[in-house]
Amino acid sequence: MNRMSIPEPKVEHHEGRGIPSCPIFPELRPILDEAFEIFGDKSEYVVAAPQYRAAANTAMGWKNSNLRTEMTRLLRRAGVSGWP
């Protein structure tokens, strides 16, 4: 499967909504597969840092969670070059 589910709590109460899927870039697939082999079912999220989930559950939502900074940090730690 070359898609990942993205929970959408804001609209999950609407029928047929709540868990849309997003395509996975072919370059990311082996990285995500390796992470899944290591962590398996231990982590429900790709970015499991609690502070990002907490920030998303405020009035501002994801606007103040600074995901690009965290993704850049994760990519650097994994030794993967990022995007421009």
mmCIF file of the N, C-alpha and C atoms, coordinates in Angstrom:
data_MODEL
# 
_entry.id   MODEL 
# 
loop_
_atom_site.group_PDB 
_atom_site.id 
_atom_site.type_symbol 
_atom_site.label_atom_id 
_atom_site.label_alt_id 
_atom_site.label_comp_id 
_atom_site.label_asym_id 
_atom_site.label_entity_id 
_atom_site.label_seq_id 
_atom_site.pdbx_PDB_ins_code 
_atom_site.Cartn_x 
_atom_site.Cartn_y 
_atom_site.Cartn_z 
_atom_site.occupancy 
_atom_site.B_iso_or_equiv 
_atom_site.pdbx_formal_charge 
_atom_site.auth_seq_id 
_atom_site.auth_comp_id 
_atom_site.auth_asym_id 
_atom_site.auth_atom_id 
_atom_site.pdbx_PDB_model_num 
ATOM 1   N N  . MET A 1 1  ? 0.850   -1.182 0.000  1.00 0.00 ? 1  MET A N  1 
ATOM 2   C CA . MET A 1 1  ? 0.000   0.000  0.000  1.00 0.00 ? 1  MET A CA 1 
ATOM 3   C C  . MET A 1 1  ? 0.891   1.238  0.000  1.00 0.00 ? 1  MET A C  1 
ATOM 4   N N  . ASN A 1 2  ? 0.668   2.148  -0.907 1.00 0.00 ? 2  ASN A N  1 
ATOM 5   C CA . ASN A 1 2  ? 1.488   3.347  -1.009 1.00 0.00 ? 2  ASN A CA 1 
ATOM 6   C C  . ASN A 1 2  ? 0.750   4.586  -0.535 1.00 0.00 ? 2  ASN A C  1 
ATOM 7   N N  . ARG A 1 3  ? -0.063  4.394  0.504  1.00 0.00 ? 3  ARG A N  1 
ATOM 8   C CA . ARG A 1 3  ? -0.784  5.508  1.107  1.00 0.00 ? 3  ARG A CA 1 
ATOM 9   C C  . ARG A 1 3  ? -0.736  5.335  2.623  1.00 0.00 ? 3  ARG A C  1 
ATOM 10  N N  . MET A 1 4  ? -0.832  6.435  3.347  1.00 0.00 ? 4  MET A N  1 
ATOM 11  C CA . MET A 1 4  ? -0.909  6.338  4.800  1.00 0.00 ? 4  MET A CA 1 
ATOM 12  C C  . MET A 1 4  ? -2.160  7.065  5.273  1.00 0.00 ? 4  MET A C  1 
ATOM 13  N N  . SER A 1 5  ? -2.723  6.584  6.355  1.00 0.00 ? 5  SER A N  1 
ATOM 14  C CA . SER A 1 5  ? -3.923  7.184  6.933  1.00 0.00 ? 5  SER A CA 1 
ATOM 15  C C  . SER A 1 5  ? -3.540  8.365  7.794  1.00 0.00 ? 5  SER A C  1 
ATOM 16  N N  . ILE A 1 6  ? -4.353  9.402  7.724  1.00 0.00 ? 6  ILE A N  1 
ATOM 17  C CA . ILE A 1 6  ? -4.112  10.600 8.518  1.00 0.00 ? 6  ILE A CA 1 
ATOM 18  C C  . ILE A 1 6  ? -5.387  10.901 9.301  1.00 0.00 ? 6  ILE A C  1 
ATOM 19  N N  . PRO A 1 7  ? -5.430  10.584 10.598 1.00 0.00 ? 7  PRO A N  1 
ATOM 20  C CA . PRO A 1 7  ? -6.634  10.853 11.385 1.00 0.00 ? 7  PRO A CA 1 
ATOM 21  C C  . PRO A 1 7  ? -6.989  12.339 11.348 1.00 0.00 ? 7  PRO A C  1 
ATOM 22  N N  . GLU A 1 8  ? -8.264  12.620 11.252 1.00 0.00 ? 8  GLU A N  1 
ATOM 23  C CA . GLU A 1 8  ? -8.748  13.993 11.170 1.00 0.00 ? 8  GLU A CA 1 
ATOM 24  C C  . GLU A 1 8  ? -9.854  14.170 12.219 1.00 0.00 ? 8  GLU A C  1 
ATOM 25  N N  . PRO A 1 9  ? -9.478  14.344 13.492 1.00 0.00 ? 9  PRO A N  1 
ATOM 26  C CA . PRO A 1 9  ? -10.456 14.372 14.580 1.00 0.00 ? 9  PRO A CA 1 
ATOM 27  C C  . PRO A 1 9  ? -11.539 15.436 14.419 1.00 0.00 ? 9  PRO A C  1 
ATOM 28  N N  . LYS A 1 10 ? -11.215 16.529 13.771 1.00 0.00 ? 10 LYS A N  1 
ATOM 29  C CA . LYS A 1 10 ? -12.164 17.635 13.645 1.00 0.00 ? 10 LYS A CA 1 
ATOM 30  C C  . LYS A 1 10 ? -13.441 17.215 12.909 1.00 0.00 ? 10 LYS A C  1 
ATOM 31  N N  . VAL A 1 11 ? -13.329 16.292 11.958 1.00 0.00 ? 11 VAL A N  1 
ATOM 32  C CA . VAL A 1 11 ? -14.499 15.908 11.161 1.00 0.00 ? 11 VAL A CA 1 
ATOM 33  C C  . VAL A 1 11 ? -14.851 14.426 11.283 1.00 0.00 ? 11 VAL A C  1 
ATOM 34  N N  . GLU A 1 12 ? -14.265 13.738 12.259 1.00 0.00 ? 12 GLU A N  1 
ATOM 35  C CA . GLU A 1 12 ? -14.493 12.295 12.348 1.00 0.00 ? 12 GLU A CA 1 
ATOM 36  C C  . GLU A 1 12 ? -15.944 11.939 12.663 1.00 0.00 ? 12 GLU A C  1 
ATOM 37  N N  . HIS A 1 13 ? -16.704 12.887 13.197 1.00 0.00 ? 13 HIS A N  1 
ATOM 38  C CA . HIS A 1 13 ? -18.105 12.596 13.508 1.00 0.00 ? 13 HIS A CA 1 
ATOM 39  C C  . HIS A 1 13 ? -18.999 12.611 12.264 1.00 0.00 ? 13 HIS A C  1 
ATOM 40  N N  . HIS A 1 14 ? -18.490 13.106 11.123 1.00 0.00 ? 14 HIS A N  1 
ATOM 41  C CA . HIS A 1 14 ? -19.240 13.080 9.871  1.00 0.00 ? 14 HIS A CA 1 
ATOM 42  C C  . HIS A 1 14 ? -19.062 11.713 9.210  1.00 0.00 ? 14 HIS A C  1 
ATOM 43  N N  . GLU A 1 15 ? -20.149 11.167 8.702  1.00 0.00 ? 15 GLU A N  1 
ATOM 44  C CA . GLU A 1 15 ? -20.079 9.854  8.064  1.00 0.00 ? 15 GLU A CA 1 
ATOM 45  C C  . GLU A 1 15 ? -19.137 9.886  6.863  1.00 0.00 ? 15 GLU A C  1 
ATOM 46  N N  . GLY A 1 16 ? -18.251 8.907  6.795  1.00 0.00 ? 16 GLY A N  1 
ATOM 47  C CA . GLY A 1 16 ? -17.315 8.817  5.680  1.00 0.00 ? 16 GLY A CA 1 
ATOM 48  C C  . GLY A 1 16 ? -16.116 9.735  5.794  1.00 0.00 ? 16 GLY A C  1 
ATOM 49  N N  . ARG A 1 17 ? -15.987 10.446 6.899  1.00 0.00 ? 17 ARG A N  1 
ATOM 50  C CA . ARG A 1 17 ? -14.855 11.357 7.096  1.00 0.00 ? 17 ARG A CA 1 
ATOM 51  C C  . ARG A 1 17 ? -14.094 10.923 8.341  1.00 0.00 ? 17 ARG A C  1 
ATOM 52  N N  . GLY A 1 18 ? -12.961 11.527 8.567  1.00 0.00 ? 18 GLY A N  1 
ATOM 53  C CA . GLY A 1 18 ? -12.227 11.268 9.796  1.00 0.00 ? 18 GLY A CA 1 
ATOM 54  C C  . GLY A 1 18 ? -10.887 10.603 9.604  1.00 0.00 ? 18 GLY A C  1 
ATOM 55  N N  . ILE A 1 19 ? -10.727 9.783  8.566  1.00 0.00 ? 19 ILE A N  1 
ATOM 56  C CA . ILE A 1 19 ? -9.428  9.164  8.326  1.00 0.00 ? 19 ILE A CA 1 
ATOM 57  C C  . ILE A 1 19 ? -9.144  9.171  6.822  1.00 0.00 ? 19 ILE A C  1 
ATOM 58  N N  . PRO A 1 20 ? -8.756  10.333 6.288  1.00 0.00 ? 20 PRO A N  1 
ATOM 59  C CA . PRO A 1 20 ? -8.373  10.367 4.872  1.00 0.00 ? 20 PRO A CA 1 
ATOM 60  C C  . PRO A 1 20 ? -7.003  9.715  4.691  1.00 0.00 ? 20 PRO A C  1 
ATOM 61  N N  . SER A 1 21 ? -6.636  9.443  3.468  1.00 0.00 ? 21 SER A N  1 
ATOM 62  C CA . SER A 1 21 ? -5.315  8.875  3.221  1.00 0.00 ? 21 SER A CA 1 
ATOM 63  C C  . SER A 1 21 ? -4.504  9.817  2.345  1.00 0.00 ? 21 SER A C  1 
ATOM 64  N N  . CYS A 1 22 ? -3.215  9.672  2.433  1.00 0.00 ? 22 CYS A N  1 
ATOM 65  C CA . CYS A 1 22 ? -2.282  10.542 1.724  1.00 0.00 ? 22 CYS A CA 1 
ATOM 66  C C  . CYS A 1 22 ? -1.268  9.657  1.000  1.00 0.00 ? 22 CYS A C  1 
ATOM 67  N N  . PRO A 1 23 ? -0.897  10.011 -0.242 1.00 0.00 ? 23 PRO A N  1 
ATOM 68  C CA . PRO A 1 23 ? 0.110   9.199  -0.932 1.00 0.00 ? 23 PRO A CA 1 
ATOM 69  C C  . PRO A 1 23 ? 1.470   9.295  -0.241 1.00 0.00 ? 23 PRO A C  1 
ATOM 70  N N  . ILE A 1 24 ? 2.232   8.228  -0.325 1.00 0.00 ? 24 ILE A N  1 
ATOM 71  C CA . ILE A 1 24 ? 3.588   8.198  0.221  1.00 0.00 ? 24 ILE A CA 1 
ATOM 72  C C  . ILE A 1 24 ? 4.557   8.273  -0.954 1.00 0.00 ? 24 ILE A C  1 
ATOM 73  N N  . PHE A 1 25 ? 5.480   9.229  -0.906 1.00 0.00 ? 25 PHE A N  1 
ATOM 74  C CA . PHE A 1 25 ? 6.488   9.337  -1.960 1.00 0.00 ? 25 PHE A CA 1 
ATOM 75  C C  . PHE A 1 25 ? 7.318   8.057  -1.991 1.00 0.00 ? 25 PHE A C  1 
ATOM 76  N N  . PRO A 1 26 ? 7.651   7.562  -3.178 1.00 0.00 ? 26 PRO A N  1 
ATOM 77  C CA . PRO A 1 26 ? 8.431   6.318  -3.280 1.00 0.00 ? 26 PRO A CA 1 
ATOM 78  C C  . PRO A 1 26 ? 9.752   6.384  -2.506 1.00 0.00 ? 26 PRO A C  1 
ATOM 79  N N  . GLU A 1 27 ? 10.363  7.568  -2.430 1.00 0.00 ? 27 GLU A N  1 
ATOM 80  C CA . GLU A 1 27 ? 11.640  7.717  -1.709 1.00 0.00 ? 27 GLU A CA 1 
ATOM 81  C C  . GLU A 1 27 ? 11.461  7.519  -0.207 1.00 0.00 ? 27 GLU A C  1 
ATOM 82  N N  . LEU A 1 28 ? 10.264  7.803  0.312  1.00 0.00 ? 28 LEU A N  1 
ATOM 83  C CA . LEU A 1 28 ? 10.017  7.672  1.748  1.00 0.00 ? 28 LEU A CA 1 
ATOM 84  C C  . LEU A 1 28 ? 9.623   6.254  2.155  1.00 0.00 ? 28 LEU A C  1 
ATOM 85  N N  . ARG A 1 29 ? 9.121   5.495  1.226  1.00 0.00 ? 29 ARG A N  1 
ATOM 86  C CA . ARG A 1 29 ? 8.594   4.166  1.553  1.00 0.00 ? 29 ARG A CA 1 
ATOM 87  C C  . ARG A 1 29 ? 9.611   3.283  2.273  1.00 0.00 ? 29 ARG A C  1 
ATOM 88  N N  . PRO A 1 30 ? 10.856  3.143  1.769  1.00 0.00 ? 30 PRO A N  1 
ATOM 89  C CA . PRO A 1 30 ? 11.806  2.273  2.479  1.00 0.00 ? 30 PRO A CA 1 
ATOM 90  C C  . PRO A 1 30 ? 12.146  2.790  3.880  1.00 0.00 ? 30 PRO A C  1 
ATOM 91  N N  . ILE A 1 31 ? 12.165  4.094  4.047  1.00 0.00 ? 31 ILE A N  1 
ATOM 92  C CA . ILE A 1 31 ? 12.471  4.680  5.361  1.00 0.00 ? 31 ILE A CA 1 
ATOM 93  C C  . ILE A 1 31 ? 11.348  4.370  6.341  1.00 0.00 ? 31 ILE A C  1 
ATOM 94  N N  . LEU A 1 32 ? 10.107  4.550  5.899  1.00 0.00 ? 32 LEU A N  1 
ATOM 95  C CA . LEU A 1 32 ? 8.964   4.250  6.761  1.00 0.00 ? 32 LEU A CA 1 
ATOM 96  C C  . LEU A 1 32 ? 8.873   2.755  7.057  1.00 0.00 ? 32 LEU A C  1 
ATOM 97  N N  . ASP A 1 33 ? 9.166   1.922  6.066  1.00 0.00 ? 33 ASP A N  1 
ATOM 98  C CA . ASP A 1 33 ? 9.155   0.467  6.288  1.00 0.00 ? 33 ASP A CA 1 
ATOM 99  C C  . ASP A 1 33 ? 10.190  0.058  7.331  1.00 0.00 ? 33 ASP A C  1 
ATOM 100 N N  . GLU A 1 34 ? 11.380  0.653  7.246  1.00 0.00 ? 34 GLU A N  1 
ATOM 101 C CA . GLU A 1 34 ? 12.431  0.341  8.220  1.00 0.00 ? 34 GLU A CA 1 
ATOM 102 C C  . GLU A 1 34 ? 12.016  0.776  9.623  1.00 0.00 ? 34 GLU A C  1 
ATOM 103 N N  . ALA A 1 35 ? 11.423  1.968  9.726  1.00 0.00 ? 35 ALA A N  1 
ATOM 104 C CA . ALA A 1 35 ? 10.962  2.450  11.032 1.00 0.00 ? 35 ALA A CA 1 
ATOM 105 C C  . ALA A 1 35 ? 9.885   1.522  11.588 1.00 0.00 ? 35 ALA A C  1 
ATOM 106 N N  . PHE A 1 36 ? 9.000   1.048  10.723 1.00 0.00 ? 36 PHE A N  1 
ATOM 107 C CA . PHE A 1 36 ? 7.950   0.139  11.180 1.00 0.00 ? 36 PHE A CA 1 
ATOM 108 C C  . PHE A 1 36 ? 8.538   -1.182 11.654 1.00 0.00 ? 36 PHE A C  1 
ATOM 109 N N  . GLU A 1 37 ? 9.584   -1.668 10.978 1.00 0.00 ? 37 GLU A N  1 
ATOM 110 C CA . GLU A 1 37 ? 10.244  -2.901 11.416 1.00 0.00 ? 37 GLU A CA 1 
ATOM 111 C C  . GLU A 1 37 ? 10.848  -2.727 12.803 1.00 0.00 ? 37 GLU A C  1 
ATOM 112 N N  . ILE A 1 38 ? 11.390  -1.548 13.068 1.00 0.00 ? 38 ILE A N  1 
ATOM 113 C CA . ILE A 1 38 ? 12.023  -1.283 14.364 1.00 0.00 ? 38 ILE A CA 1 
ATOM 114 C C  . ILE A 1 38 ? 10.979  -1.094 15.458 1.00 0.00 ? 38 ILE A C  1 
ATOM 115 N N  . PHE A 1 39 ? 9.970   -0.256 15.188 1.00 0.00 ? 39 PHE A N  1 
ATOM 116 C CA . PHE A 1 39 ? 9.013   0.125  16.226 1.00 0.00 ? 39 PHE A CA 1 
ATOM 117 C C  . PHE A 1 39 ? 7.708   -0.660 16.180 1.00 0.00 ? 39 PHE A C  1 
ATOM 118 N N  . GLY A 1 40 ? 7.362   -1.201 15.021 1.00 0.00 ? 40 GLY A N  1 
ATOM 119 C CA . GLY A 1 40 ? 6.133   -1.985 14.903 1.00 0.00 ? 40 GLY A CA 1 
ATOM 120 C C  . GLY A 1 40 ? 4.919   -1.244 15.416 1.00 0.00 ? 40 GLY A C  1 
ATOM 121 N N  . ASP A 1 41 ? 4.168   -1.907 16.269 1.00 0.00 ? 41 ASP A N  1 
ATOM 122 C CA . ASP A 1 41 ? 2.946   -1.319 16.810 1.00 0.00 ? 41 ASP A CA 1 
ATOM 123 C C  . ASP A 1 41 ? 3.188   -0.451 18.040 1.00 0.00 ? 41 ASP A C  1 
ATOM 124 N N  . LYS A 1 42 ? 4.447   -0.221 18.392 1.00 0.00 ? 42 LYS A N  1 
ATOM 125 C CA . LYS A 1 42 ? 4.753   0.578  19.576 1.00 0.00 ? 42 LYS A CA 1 
ATOM 126 C C  . LYS A 1 42 ? 4.370   2.040  19.396 1.00 0.00 ? 42 LYS A C  1 
ATOM 127 N N  . SER A 1 43 ? 4.359   2.513  18.158 1.00 0.00 ? 43 SER A N  1 
ATOM 128 C CA . SER A 1 43 ? 4.036   3.912  17.904 1.00 0.00 ? 43 SER A CA 1 
ATOM 129 C C  . SER A 1 43 ? 2.922   4.007  16.872 1.00 0.00 ? 43 SER A C  1 
ATOM 130 N N  . GLU A 1 44 ? 1.892   4.750  17.213 1.00 0.00 ? 44 GLU A N  1 
ATOM 131 C CA . GLU A 1 44 ? 0.753   4.919  16.315 1.00 0.00 ? 44 GLU A CA 1 
ATOM 132 C C  . GLU A 1 44 ? 1.023   5.996  15.268 1.00 0.00 ? 44 GLU A C  1 
ATOM 133 N N  . TYR A 1 45 ? 1.918   6.940  15.584 1.00 0.00 ? 45 TYR A N  1 
ATOM 134 C CA . TYR A 1 45 ? 2.155   8.097  14.728 1.00 0.00 ? 45 TYR A CA 1 
ATOM 135 C C  . TYR A 1 45 ? 3.561   8.099  14.143 1.00 0.00 ? 45 TYR A C  1 
ATOM 136 N N  . VAL A 1 46 ? 3.728   8.728  12.984 1.00 0.00 ? 46 VAL A N  1 
ATOM 137 C CA . VAL A 1 46 ? 5.058   8.898  12.392 1.00 0.00 ? 46 VAL A CA 1 
ATOM 138 C C  . VAL A 1 46 ? 5.862   9.858  13.257 1.00 0.00 ? 46 VAL A C  1 
ATOM 139 N N  . VAL A 1 47 ? 5.266   10.980 13.625 1.00 0.00 ? 47 VAL A N  1 
ATOM 140 C CA . VAL A 1 47 ? 5.884   11.927 14.559 1.00 0.00 ? 47 VAL A CA 1 
ATOM 141 C C  . VAL A 1 47 ? 5.138   11.751 15.872 1.00 0.00 ? 47 VAL A C  1 
ATOM 142 N N  . ALA A 1 48 ? 5.739   11.012 16.777 1.00 0.00 ? 48 ALA A N  1 
ATOM 143 C CA . ALA A 1 48 ? 5.040   10.633 18.002 1.00 0.00 ? 48 ALA A CA 1 
ATOM 144 C C  . ALA A 1 48 ? 5.301   11.570 19.178 1.00 0.00 ? 48 ALA A C  1 
ATOM 145 N N  . ALA A 1 49 ? 5.998   12.684 18.945 1.00 0.00 ? 49 ALA A N  1 
ATOM 146 C CA . ALA A 1 49 ? 6.314   13.597 20.039 1.00 0.00 ? 49 ALA A CA 1 
ATOM 147 C C  . ALA A 1 49 ? 5.028   14.160 20.648 1.00 0.00 ? 49 ALA A C  1 
ATOM 148 N N  . PRO A 1 50 ? 4.803   13.956 21.939 1.00 0.00 ? 50 PRO A N  1 
ATOM 149 C CA . PRO A 1 50 ? 3.560   14.396 22.582 1.00 0.00 ? 50 PRO A CA 1 
ATOM 150 C C  . PRO A 1 50 ? 3.315   15.900 22.477 1.00 0.00 ? 50 PRO A C  1 
ATOM 151 N N  . GLN A 1 51 ? 4.388   16.697 22.428 1.00 0.00 ? 51 GLN A N  1 
ATOM 152 C CA . GLN A 1 51 ? 4.189   18.145 22.374 1.00 0.00 ? 51 GLN A CA 1 
ATOM 153 C C  . GLN A 1 51 ? 3.494   18.585 21.085 1.00 0.00 ? 51 GLN A C  1 
ATOM 154 N N  . TYR A 1 52 ? 3.666   17.840 19.998 1.00 0.00 ? 52 TYR A N  1 
ATOM 155 C CA . TYR A 1 52 ? 3.002   18.200 18.742 1.00 0.00 ? 52 TYR A CA 1 
ATOM 156 C C  . TYR A 1 52 ? 1.529   17.832 18.781 1.00 0.00 ? 52 TYR A C  1 
ATOM 157 N N  . ARG A 1 53 ? 1.198   16.703 19.378 1.00 0.00 ? 53 ARG A N  1 
ATOM 158 C CA . ARG A 1 53 ? -0.215  16.337 19.537 1.00 0.00 ? 53 ARG A CA 1 
ATOM 159 C C  . ARG A 1 53 ? -0.892  17.336 20.467 1.00 0.00 ? 53 ARG A C  1 
ATOM 160 N N  . ALA A 1 54 ? -0.211  17.742 21.545 1.00 0.00 ? 54 ALA A N  1 
ATOM 161 C CA . ALA A 1 54 ? -0.786  18.706 22.483 1.00 0.00 ? 54 ALA A CA 1 
ATOM 162 C C  . ALA A 1 54 ? -0.997  20.055 21.808 1.00 0.00 ? 54 ALA A C  1 
ATOM 163 N N  . ALA A 1 55 ? -0.029  20.501 21.006 1.00 0.00 ? 55 ALA A N  1 
ATOM 164 C CA . ALA A 1 55 ? -0.155  21.783 20.309 1.00 0.00 ? 55 ALA A CA 1 
ATOM 165 C C  . ALA A 1 55 ? -1.312  21.752 19.325 1.00 0.00 ? 55 ALA A C  1 
ATOM 166 N N  . ALA A 1 56 ? -1.523  20.619 18.685 1.00 0.00 ? 56 ALA A N  1 
ATOM 167 C CA . ALA A 1 56 ? -2.602  20.499 17.696 1.00 0.00 ? 56 ALA A CA 1 
ATOM 168 C C  . ALA A 1 56 ? -3.976  20.528 18.346 1.00 0.00 ? 56 ALA A C  1 
ATOM 169 N N  . ASN A 1 57 ? -4.051  20.193 19.613 1.00 0.00 ? 57 ASN A N  1 
ATOM 170 C CA . ASN A 1 57 ? -5.337  20.158 20.304 1.00 0.00 ? 57 ASN A CA 1 
ATOM 171 C C  . ASN A 1 57 ? -5.669  21.458 21.018 1.00 0.00 ? 57 ASN A C  1 
ATOM 172 N N  . THR A 1 58 ? -5.028  22.558 20.613 1.00 0.00 ? 58 THR A N  1 
ATOM 173 C CA . THR A 1 58 ? -5.349  23.872 21.163 1.00 0.00 ? 58 THR A CA 1 
ATOM 174 C C  . THR A 1 58 ? -6.242  24.614 20.174 1.00 0.00 ? 58 THR A C  1 
ATOM 175 N N  . ALA A 1 59 ? -6.657  25.810 20.540 1.00 0.00 ? 59 ALA A N  1 
ATOM 176 C CA . ALA A 1 59 ? -7.518  26.616 19.666 1.00 0.00 ? 59 ALA A CA 1 
ATOM 177 C C  . ALA A 1 59 ? -6.841  26.919 18.331 1.00 0.00 ? 59 ALA A C  1 
ATOM 178 N N  . MET A 1 60 ? -5.514  27.068 18.330 1.00 0.00 ? 60 MET A N  1 
ATOM 179 C CA . MET A 1 60 ? -4.783  27.370 17.097 1.00 0.00 ? 60 MET A CA 1 
ATOM 180 C C  . MET A 1 60 ? -4.568  26.127 16.237 1.00 0.00 ? 60 MET A C  1 
ATOM 181 N N  . GLY A 1 61 ? -4.768  24.958 16.803 1.00 0.00 ? 61 GLY A N  1 
ATOM 182 C CA . GLY A 1 61 ? -4.579  23.723 16.046 1.00 0.00 ? 61 GLY A CA 1 
ATOM 183 C C  . GLY A 1 61 ? -3.134  23.540 15.624 1.00 0.00 ? 61 GLY A C  1 
ATOM 184 N N  . TRP A 1 62 ? -2.936  23.003 14.423 1.00 0.00 ? 62 TRP A N  1 
ATOM 185 C CA . TRP A 1 62 ? -1.590  22.708 13.935 1.00 0.00 ? 62 TRP A CA 1 
ATOM 186 C C  . TRP A 1 62 ? -0.809  23.962 13.580 1.00 0.00 ? 62 TRP A C  1 
ATOM 187 N N  . LYS A 1 63 ? -1.433  25.129 13.596 1.00 0.00 ? 63 LYS A N  1 
ATOM 188 C CA . LYS A 1 63 ? -0.753  26.361 13.184 1.00 0.00 ? 63 LYS A CA 1 
ATOM 189 C C  . LYS A 1 63 ? 0.472   26.672 14.038 1.00 0.00 ? 63 LYS A C  1 
ATOM 190 N N  . ASN A 1 64 ? 0.448   26.320 15.313 1.00 0.00 ? 64 ASN A N  1 
ATOM 191 C CA . ASN A 1 64 ? 1.584   26.658 16.173 1.00 0.00 ? 64 ASN A CA 1 
ATOM 192 C C  . ASN A 1 64 ? 2.435   25.448 16.545 1.00 0.00 ? 64 ASN A C  1 
ATOM 193 N N  . SER A 1 65 ? 2.368   24.377 15.768 1.00 0.00 ? 65 SER A N  1 
ATOM 194 C CA . SER A 1 65 ? 3.131   23.183 16.130 1.00 0.00 ? 65 SER A CA 1 
ATOM 195 C C  . SER A 1 65 ? 4.476   23.081 15.418 1.00 0.00 ? 65 SER A C  1 
ATOM 196 N N  . ASN A 1 66 ? 4.717   23.905 14.387 1.00 0.00 ? 66 ASN A N  1 
ATOM 197 C CA . ASN A 1 66 ? 6.015   23.990 13.712 1.00 0.00 ? 66 ASN A CA 1 
ATOM 198 C C  . ASN A 1 66 ? 6.510   22.624 13.220 1.00 0.00 ? 66 ASN A C  1 
ATOM 199 N N  . LEU A 1 67 ? 5.703   21.982 12.403 1.00 0.00 ? 67 LEU A N  1 
ATOM 200 C CA . LEU A 1 67 ? 6.037   20.636 11.927 1.00 0.00 ? 67 LEU A CA 1 
ATOM 201 C C  . LEU A 1 67 ? 7.263   20.605 11.024 1.00 0.00 ? 67 LEU A C  1 
ATOM 202 N N  . ARG A 1 68 ? 7.473   21.650 10.222 1.00 0.00 ? 68 ARG A N  1 
ATOM 203 C CA . ARG A 1 68 ? 8.639   21.649 9.328  1.00 0.00 ? 68 ARG A CA 1 
ATOM 204 C C  . ARG A 1 68 ? 9.945   21.556 10.124 1.00 0.00 ? 68 ARG A C  1 
ATOM 205 N N  . THR A 1 69 ? 10.026  22.305 11.220 1.00 0.00 ? 69 THR A N  1 
ATOM 206 C CA . THR A 1 69 ? 11.222  22.264 12.054 1.00 0.00 ? 69 THR A CA 1 
ATOM 207 C C  . THR A 1 69 ? 11.446  20.852 12.596 1.00 0.00 ? 69 THR A C  1 
ATOM 208 N N  . GLU A 1 70 ? 10.393  20.228 13.081 1.00 0.00 ? 70 GLU A N  1 
ATOM 209 C CA . GLU A 1 70 ? 10.527  18.872 13.623 1.00 0.00 ? 70 GLU A CA 1 
ATOM 210 C C  . GLU A 1 70 ? 10.890  17.877 12.529 1.00 0.00 ? 70 GLU A C  1 
ATOM 211 N N  . MET A 1 71 ? 10.276  17.997 11.354 1.00 0.00 ? 71 MET A N  1 
ATOM 212 C CA . MET A 1 71 ? 10.605  17.078 10.257 1.00 0.00 ? 71 MET A CA 1 
ATOM 213 C C  . MET A 1 71 ? 12.052  17.258 9.814  1.00 0.00 ? 71 MET A C  1 
ATOM 214 N N  . THR A 1 72 ? 12.519  18.496 9.735  1.00 0.00 ? 72 THR A N  1 
ATOM 215 C CA . THR A 1 72 ? 13.913  18.758 9.369  1.00 0.00 ? 72 THR A CA 1 
ATOM 216 C C  . THR A 1 72 ? 14.850  18.114 10.389 1.00 0.00 ? 72 THR A C  1 
ATOM 217 N N  . ARG A 1 73 ? 14.521  18.227 11.657 1.00 0.00 ? 73 ARG A N  1 
ATOM 218 C CA . ARG A 1 73 ? 15.322  17.626 12.730 1.00 0.00 ? 73 ARG A CA 1 
ATOM 219 C C  . ARG A 1 73 ? 15.332  16.097 12.599 1.00 0.00 ? 73 ARG A C  1 
ATOM 220 N N  . LEU A 1 74 ? 14.171  15.514 12.339 1.00 0.00 ? 74 LEU A N  1 
ATOM 221 C CA . LEU A 1 74 ? 14.089  14.057 12.189 1.00 0.00 ? 74 LEU A CA 1 
ATOM 222 C C  . LEU A 1 74 ? 14.868  13.571 10.974 1.00 0.00 ? 74 LEU A C  1 
ATOM 223 N N  . LEU A 1 75 ? 14.769  14.300 9.864  1.00 0.00 ? 75 LEU A N  1 
ATOM 224 C CA . LEU A 1 75 ? 15.511  13.928 8.655  1.00 0.00 ? 75 LEU A CA 1 
ATOM 225 C C  . LEU A 1 75 ? 17.014  13.987 8.896  1.00 0.00 ? 75 LEU A C  1 
ATOM 226 N N  . ARG A 1 76 ? 17.469  15.056 9.558  1.00 0.00 ? 76 ARG A N  1 
ATOM 227 C CA . ARG A 1 76 ? 18.898  15.213 9.847  1.00 0.00 ? 76 ARG A CA 1 
ATOM 228 C C  . ARG A 1 76 ? 19.380  14.057 10.724 1.00 0.00 ? 76 ARG A C  1 
ATOM 229 N N  . ARG A 1 77 ? 18.595  13.722 11.741 1.00 0.00 ? 77 ARG A N  1 
ATOM 230 C CA . ARG A 1 77 ? 18.957  12.633 12.648 1.00 0.00 ? 77 ARG A CA 1 
ATOM 231 C C  . ARG A 1 77 ? 19.016  11.289 11.913 1.00 0.00 ? 77 ARG A C  1 
ATOM 232 N N  . ALA A 1 78 ? 18.148  11.130 10.907 1.00 0.00 ? 78 ALA A N  1 
ATOM 233 C CA . ALA A 1 78 ? 18.112  9.880  10.139 1.00 0.00 ? 78 ALA A CA 1 
ATOM 234 C C  . ALA A 1 78 ? 19.143  9.851  9.022  1.00 0.00 ? 78 ALA A C  1 
ATOM 235 N N  . GLY A 1 79 ? 19.833  10.983 8.789  1.00 0.00 ? 79 GLY A N  1 
ATOM 236 C CA . GLY A 1 79 ? 20.828  11.039 7.725  1.00 0.00 ? 79 GLY A CA 1 
ATOM 237 C C  . GLY A 1 79 ? 20.218  11.115 6.340  1.00 0.00 ? 79 GLY A C  1 
ATOM 238 N N  . VAL A 1 80 ? 19.013  11.665 6.253  1.00 0.00 ? 80 VAL A N  1 
ATOM 239 C CA . VAL A 1 80 ? 18.294  11.777 4.985  1.00 0.00 ? 80 VAL A CA 1 
ATOM 240 C C  . VAL A 1 80 ? 18.251  13.241 4.579  1.00 0.00 ? 80 VAL A C  1 
ATOM 241 N N  . SER A 1 81 ? 18.536  13.519 3.291  1.00 0.00 ? 81 SER A N  1 
ATOM 242 C CA . SER A 1 81 ? 18.459  14.916 2.850  1.00 0.00 ? 81 SER A CA 1 
ATOM 243 C C  . SER A 1 81 ? 16.998  15.297 2.670  1.00 0.00 ? 81 SER A C  1 
ATOM 244 N N  . GLY A 1 82 ? 16.688  16.522 3.026  1.00 0.00 ? 82 GLY A N  1 
ATOM 245 C CA . GLY A 1 82 ? 15.313  17.014 2.967  1.00 0.00 ? 82 GLY A CA 1 
ATOM 246 C C  . GLY A 1 82 ? 14.972  17.630 1.629  1.00 0.00 ? 82 GLY A C  1 
ATOM 247 N N  . TRP A 1 83 ? 13.900  18.345 1.613  1.00 0.00 ? 83 TRP A N  1 
ATOM 248 C CA . TRP A 1 83 ? 13.435  19.032 0.417  1.00 0.00 ? 83 TRP A CA 1 
ATOM 249 C C  . TRP A 1 83 ? 13.768  20.512 0.554  1.00 0.00 ? 83 TRP A C  1 
ATOM 250 N N  . PRO A 1 84 ? 13.705  21.248 -0.555 1.00 0.00 ? 84 PRO A N  1 
ATOM 251 C CA . PRO A 1 84 ? 14.049  22.687 -0.474 1.00 0.00 ? 84 PRO A CA 1 
ATOM 252 C C  . PRO A 1 84 ? 13.050  23.480 0.335  1.00 0.00 ? 84 PRO A C  1 
# 
